[in-house]
Amino acid sequence: MGDLPLALEQACAYIDATGITLAEYLQLFTTSSQALLRYGTHSSDDHTVATTWEIAMQQVQREQPAAADLLYLCAFLASDDIPRDLIRGGREHLPKALAVAVTDPIAFNDVVAALRRYSLLEKEGEAFSVHRLVQAVTRERLGEVACAVWAEIAVRLVESAFLFDEDDESTWSSCVRLLPHALTAIDYGEAWQVAAEETGRLLDRLGGYFQVNVQFSTAHTVYLAELCERALAIAGVTYSTSPPTATARINNVLGLVLWNLQKFSEAHEALDRALAIDEATYGPSHPTVARDLNNLGLILRDLGEVVDARTTLERALAIDEAAYGPKHPKIARDLNNLGLVLQDLREVADARTALEQALGKRSQGVKFISP
């Protein structure tokens, strides 16, 4: 209920009237929240979240029509920390009334004030938040056709702002903040089958984001694995227009995540998929293929297939040397990984040479890049 008093009162009234348990109510709420939000606490129908929303929205629409549009948009984003700049920066994707309002700071302040006046939106600093139950009632009251329209607007808005570039660290912090909104917008885009092209581009950037931001704590990697699986399902089934690079990158990230969870066979399958897609897309000698081979070689090592791991890592090294030259950071990474496999093969002299070369590059100011 998110601490919403009226929603808590409704829940208690329903449980009291029906005699069900809290656990049963929770299970019912996950499948039938809209019906429960319309359930009155008294004989009058005026004491429900849905009715309260209806009364407030009637007032808002009379006072500030653009404010209703802002609430509709926020219903298709994550509930917390909705950046003001996300909305202002994407005005080309907004309906006319809201697009005009966001260009004028005073007019936009009036829009926000109209929603805050009726507790439909909260503002903290330069960000907004909307209660999850308010979002749920908003989507229900919109209906299927309008929901599809706003889901498409949300996807386009976030896609235009989620400008992740793995080579430009200045883009990383904004994408960290936008990640919940990207995932939420993708979910609603999937539900209403809209904005396929924009979703494909957004998934591609998410793949790059995940690849750079893979963490190694168990809790995070389990969650990240779920996100990758969900993104792959969307990219591969719902959105046939998703670029192959999106599917390859997310498979690559999934492989690394499963590797961190020590699910080596599943990781091998994911990385094989990534390699096959990238070879078909870029050809067999592209640096992206070398990246996939490097990851795959490490998985093969953990699976005990060290001979295949050596062949795979030597191929990655050859591709990177041809593409970047001998002094690039990726060569240090490749040599380090190859040296570990050679050590496993008890080819001590070759292992030492590879690792010394990698260390020498690092001592010259080259940093290792995570595989």
Phi and psi in degrees as a GROMACS rama.xvg file:
@    title "Ramachandran Plot"
@    xaxis  label "Phi"
@    yaxis  label "Psi"
@TYPE xy
59.223  31.2797  GLY-2
66.562  17.4488  ASP-3
-79.8364  113.843  LEU-4
-56.0476  -45.432  PRO-5
-64.5715  -38.6108  LEU-6
-65.7218  -39.4079  ALA-7
-63.9724  -40.6066  LEU-8
-63.3551  -41.7793  GLU-9
-61.6234  -44.4231  GLN-10
-61.2643  -45.0063  ALA-11
-62.8478  -40.7934  CYS-12
-64.8696  -41.0201  ALA-13
-66.7291  -43.4086  TYR-14
-63.1733  -40.7165  ILE-15
-67.0758  -41.0657  ASP-16
-71.8435  -35.1096  ALA-17
-96.8856  -18.5746  THR-18
76.8873  14.4299  GLY-19
-82.3641  167.555  ILE-20
-87.091  167.062  THR-21
-60.3752  -40.5288  LEU-22
-63.0253  -40.673  ALA-23
-66.0164  -38.0247  GLU-24
-64.7082  -42.983  TYR-25
-60.3733  -43.2352  LEU-26
-62.8433  -41.861  GLN-27
-66.4895  -37.9868  LEU-28
-65.492  -32.9435  PHE-29
-67.6192  -22.9353  THR-30
-109.966  -21.5526  THR-31
-137.973  44.624  SER-32
-62.9597  -37.6394  SER-33
-63.477  -43.0551  GLN-34
-63.7595  -40.2584  ALA-35
-68.0934  -34.2184  LEU-36
-69.8677  -15.6499  LEU-37
-92.8907  -4.00645  ARG-38
-76.578  123.376  TYR-39
-77.1585  151.745  GLY-40
-91.0409  -17.9619  THR-41
-132.104  -172.98  HIS-42
-67.5147  -28.2092  SER-43
-78.3499  150.422  SER-44
-85.7461  5.43659  ASP-45
-85.5351  2.95577  ASP-46
-117.043  56.216  HIS-47
-133.622  156.513  THR-48
-59.4068  -42.6915  VAL-49
-63.3937  -43.0331  ALA-50
-68.8007  -41.0244  THR-51
-60.1785  -42.5654  THR-52
-60.0029  -44.8775  TRP-53
-60.3679  -44.7677  GLU-54
-64.0925  -45.0357  ILE-55
-63.3895  -42.7787  ALA-56
-67.2585  -33.516  MET-57
-61.1448  -40.6237  GLN-58
-67.6951  -43.787  GLN-59
-61.3523  -44.69  VAL-60
-65.1884  -31.5025  GLN-61
-71.3531  -37.5102  ARG-62
-84.7926  -43.8807  GLU-63
-147.45  88.7444  GLN-64
-55.2125  -34.9519  PRO-65
-66.3518  -24.3947  ALA-66
-66.379  -36.7874  ALA-67
-61.9415  -40.5726  ALA-68
-62.6578  -39.1592  ASP-69
-62.7972  -41.8746  LEU-70
-66.1544  -40.856  LEU-71
-59.5037  -44.2553  TYR-72
-62.4271  -45.9911  LEU-73
-64.4218  -22.085  CYS-74
-69.4742  -13.4993  ALA-75
-113.576  16.8547  PHE-76
-120.002  172.898  LEU-77
-61.2646  154.8  ALA-78
-74.6311  -26.8429  SER-79
-114.663  155.91  ASP-80
51.7159  56.477  ASP-81
-87.4288  109.119  ILE-82
-65.1647  133.819  PRO-83
-58.4262  -38.3082  ARG-84
-67.849  -26.852  ASP-85
-59.8486  -42.0522  LEU-86
-76.8168  -44.5391  ILE-87
-65.2692  -37.6611  ARG-88
-73.7225  -16.8521  GLY-89
-110.448  33.202  GLY-90
-62.583  -24.7305  ARG-91
-66.2062  -16.4645  GLU-92
-95.944  -4.93601  HIS-93
-93.6247  155.189  LEU-94
-64.2197  159.796  PRO-95
-55.1012  -48.8387  LYS-96
-60.0781  -45.0089  ALA-97
-72.9674  -37.5539  LEU-98
-60.9692  -40.4338  ALA-99
-67.1268  -41.8399  VAL-100
-64.2082  -39.8713  ALA-101
-71.5254  -15.6054  VAL-102
-82.0164  -12.7411  THR-103
-117.641  110.393  ASP-104
-54.4787  -39.3269  PRO-105
-69.2831  -43.5633  ILE-106
-63.2767  -40.3101  ALA-107
-67.6848  -37.6443  PHE-108
-60.6094  -38.4454  ASN-109
-65.0091  -37.8755  ASP-110
-62.4231  -47.4905  VAL-111
-63.7822  -42.4262  VAL-112
-61.7054  -36.6359  ALA-113
-62.1544  -39.9371  ALA-114
-74.5761  -37.7189  LEU-115
-66.9973  -32.1842  ARG-116
-59.9714  -31.4593  ARG-117
-109.959  20.5034  TYR-118
57.3326  31.8113  SER-119
-92.1415  -14.5147  LEU-120
-152.489  144.288  LEU-121
-116.783  150.876  GLU-122
-124.405  132.149  LYS-123
-136.217  110.494  GLU-124
63.4732  -126.813  GLY-125
-103.235  32.2513  GLU-126
-138.555  155.926  ALA-127
-115.217  159.717  PHE-128
-142.111  147.984  SER-129
-131.096  130.43  VAL-130
-58.1208  141.124  HIS-131
-59.4366  -36.0991  ARG-132
-72.0087  -33.7717  LEU-133
-63.8804  -41.4679  VAL-134
-60.2543  -43.7454  GLN-135
-63.4196  -44.3962  ALA-136
-67.1099  -38.6725  VAL-137
-58.5716  -47.8616  THR-138
-63.1715  -39.9064  ARG-139
-64.9521  -41.6361  GLU-140
-71.0092  -23.0807  ARG-141
-69.2775  -38.0064  LEU-142
88.0151  166.235  GLY-143
-61.5169  -46.0294  GLU-144
-64.9159  -47.7462  VAL-145
-67.2898  -34.8839  ALA-146
-61.1753  -41.2962  CYS-147
-61.8509  -40.1732  ALA-148
-62.9022  -47.3163  VAL-149
-73.871  -31.6032  TRP-150
-62.5279  -41.4832  ALA-151
-65.0839  -41.8107  GLU-152
-61.4396  -42.8083  ILE-153
-62.7567  -43.4936  ALA-154
-62.438  -46.0051  VAL-155
-64.6049  -38.9681  ARG-156
-62.2818  -49.1652  LEU-157
-69.9369  -39.9843  VAL-158
-60.4654  -37.7751  GLU-159
-71.7813  -20.1386  SER-160
-99.9782  -23.6045  ALA-161
-84.6782  76.9411  PHE-162
-100.188  57.7308  LEU-163
-69.2527  132.434  PHE-164
-134.647  114.277  ASP-165
-63.6467  -19.1029  GLU-166
-93.9059  -0.792504  ASP-167
-127.301  97.5262  ASP-168
-64.9714  -18.0794  GLU-169
-66.062  -18.4535  SER-170
-88.1936  -11.3684  THR-171
-69.876  -45.8826  TRP-172
-65.0684  -39.592  SER-173
-66.1253  -34.752  SER-174
-73.3366  -32.0029  CYS-175
-57.7404  -44.0864  VAL-176
-70.0429  -34.1667  ARG-177
-83.869  -10.987  LEU-178
-54.5345  -48.9251  LEU-179
-58.9249  -36.5889  PRO-180
-71.6351  -35.9809  HIS-181
-63.1435  -46.3892  ALA-182
-66.2104  -39.1886  LEU-183
-66.9536  -45.7965  THR-184
-62.0029  -40.5321  ALA-185
-61.4867  -42.1822  ILE-186
-57.7953  -47.4481  ASP-187
-72.6802  -33.8434  TYR-188
-61.6796  -39.0759  GLY-189
-65.5902  -43.3725  GLU-190
-62.2929  -37.1835  ALA-191
-106.289  7.80201  TRP-192
54.7642  54.7014  GLN-193
-130.256  164.821  VAL-194
53.1483  49.3357  ALA-195
-61.659  -45.28  ALA-196
-63.819  -45.8712  GLU-197
-65.5768  -36.6839  GLU-198
-65.4575  -39.5175  THR-199
-59.4671  -45.2782  GLY-200
-65.5053  -39.3623  ARG-201
-65.8533  -40.6712  LEU-202
-62.2915  -38.5485  LEU-203
-61.4573  -44.6313  ASP-204
-68.9709  -35.6245  ARG-205
-62.0327  -38.6338  LEU-206
-59.2566  -44.1017  GLY-207
-65.0515  -39.9597  GLY-208
-61.0545  -48.5673  TYR-209
-60.629  -38.3858  PHE-210
-63.891  -39.7943  GLN-211
-77.0994  -31.8662  VAL-212
-106.3  23.5468  ASN-213
-63.0075  126.135  VAL-214
-107.956  162.637  GLN-215
-111.042  7.45055  PHE-216
-76.2453  145.615  SER-217
-60.4427  -45.0034  THR-218
-60.41  -42.8677  ALA-219
-68.6527  -41.5398  HIS-220
-69.2247  -34.2643  THR-221
-62.2614  -44.7149  VAL-222
-64.5106  -42.6395  TYR-223
-65.0397  -36.718  LEU-224
-61.6627  -41.6545  ALA-225
-62.9945  -42.0832  GLU-226
-62.8598  -42.6337  LEU-227
-63.9407  -43.3169  CYS-228
-61.5009  -40.8551  GLU-229
-66.8341  -42.9365  ARG-230
-63.7505  -38.4468  ALA-231
-66.136  -38.8215  LEU-232
-62.9847  -40.6086  ALA-233
-67.8732  -47.4528  ILE-234
-65.971  -38.3277  ALA-235
-88.508  -22.6603  GLY-236
-114.296  -55.9605  VAL-237
-75.931  -39.8047  THR-238
-113.836  89.0309  TYR-239
-67.5084  -15.4535  SER-240
-87.9493  -0.591656  THR-241
-59.591  135.481  SER-242
-64.4362  146.925  PRO-243
-56.2133  -31.7767  PRO-244
-60.842  -33.8868  THR-245
-62.3588  -48.6085  ALA-246
-64.1147  -39.7919  THR-247
-65.3539  -45.666  ALA-248
-65.957  -41.0226  ARG-249
-68.887  -37.3225  ILE-250
-61.7735  -39.2997  ASN-251
-63.1102  -44.8893  ASN-252
-63.9694  -43.378  VAL-253
-58.4574  -41.4227  LEU-254
-59.9324  -42.9854  GLY-255
-65.7088  -40.0311  LEU-256
-64.5145  -46.1689  VAL-257
-64.4334  -33.9739  LEU-258
-61.8744  -44.9997  TRP-259
-63.0999  -28.039  ASN-260
-86.209  3.86022  LEU-261
62.4957  29.8001  GLN-262
-98.1165  74.1769  LYS-263
-68.4136  -38.7144  PHE-264
-65.7179  -43.3972  SER-265
-66.7905  -37.141  GLU-266
-62.5139  -40.82  ALA-267
-59.2762  -42.9273  HIS-268
-63.9934  -43.5909  GLU-269
-64.4512  -42.8677  ALA-270
-71.2767  -31.5639  LEU-271
-62.2408  -41.2037  ASP-272
-63.4349  -44.1263  ARG-273
-61.4309  -44.1383  ALA-274
-62.8494  -44.1454  LEU-275
-61.5624  -42.117  ALA-276
-66.8065  -44.9754  ILE-277
-69.3742  -35.5354  ASP-278
-64.8609  -39.22  GLU-279
-70.0307  -32.1511  ALA-280
-81.4211  -45.3611  THR-281
-107.029  -17.3479  TYR-282
98.0252  168.012  GLY-283
-77.7215  -8.46995  PRO-284
-119.88  25.2438  SER-285
-89.123  146.663  HIS-286
-57.1575  -30.9856  PRO-287
-63.416  -37.282  THR-288
-64.7942  -38.3878  VAL-289
-62.2312  -39.2044  ALA-290
-59.3188  -47.128  ARG-291
-61.9506  -41.9445  ASP-292
-63.8524  -38.5834  LEU-293
-61.2234  -47.6378  ASN-294
-63.7208  -42.3557  ASN-295
-64.6203  -38.1649  LEU-296
-61.7146  -38.6302  GLY-297
-68.1646  -36.4191  LEU-298
-65.8593  -43.5438  ILE-299
-61.1498  -36.0179  LEU-300
-61.8931  -46.0249  ARG-301
-68.9614  -23.8679  ASP-302
-81.5614  -4.05025  LEU-303
85.5585  5.38848  GLY-304
-93.3005  67.0279  GLU-305
-71.9779  -30.167  VAL-306
-65.2663  -47.0799  VAL-307
-64.8819  -35.3682  ASP-308
-61.5768  -42.2877  ALA-309
-61.9455  -48.1427  ARG-310
-59.3727  -42.4785  THR-311
-65.5831  -44.9226  THR-312
-71.4591  -33.4002  LEU-313
-65.6803  -37.5751  GLU-314
-65.461  -41.2543  ARG-315
-60.9892  -43.8908  ALA-316
-62.0422  -42.9707  LEU-317
-62.9356  -42.0004  ALA-318
-63.6049  -46.0485  ILE-319
-67.6901  -38.1124  ASP-320
-63.6558  -39.3296  GLU-321
-68.9414  -34.2867  ALA-322
-83.07  -37.6878  ALA-323
-115.874  -17.9684  TYR-324
89.1918  170.061  GLY-325
-75.8784  -11.2822  PRO-326
-103.375  3.66303  LYS-327
-73.9493  147.351  HIS-328
-53.9456  -33.166  PRO-329
-68.0745  -24.6601  LYS-330
-68.2025  -38.6647  ILE-331
-61.1503  -42.8102  ALA-332
-61.515  -47.0313  ARG-333
-61.7477  -44.2317  ASP-334
-64.8005  -39.0664  LEU-335
-61.115  -47.7376  ASN-336
-65.6219  -41.0432  ASN-337
-64.7677  -39.4696  LEU-338
-60.637  -38.5851  GLY-339
-64.6066  -39.7416  LEU-340
-69.0707  -40.812  VAL-341
-62.4752  -35.0681  LEU-342
-63.6502  -41.5999  GLN-343
-62.0855  -32.7092  ASP-344
-82.4251  2.09511  LEU-345
62.8397  25.2657  ARG-346
-93.3984  74.5495  GLU-347
-63.581  -42.6471  VAL-348
-62.7263  -46.58  ALA-349
-66.0501  -37.8615  ASP-350
-62.2414  -44.3608  ALA-351
-62.1908  -43.2403  ARG-352
-59.7323  -47.0826  THR-353
-62.9282  -44.3203  ALA-354
-70.7331  -35.5363  LEU-355
-66.1995  -38.9678  GLU-356
-64.0729  -41.8406  GLN-357
-63.7457  -43.5071  ALA-358
-64.6725  -39.1369  LEU-359
-61.8119  -40.5643  GLY-360
-65.9353  -38.6579  LYS-361
-65.5869  -40.1539  ARG-362
-67.3633  -19.496  SER-363
-86.5866  9.0719  GLN-364
102.912  2.03104  GLY-365
-84.4595  130.864  VAL-366
-98.9082  145.345  LYS-367
-69.9927  142.207  PHE-368
-104.396  134.43  ILE-369
-60.4149  142.704  SER-370
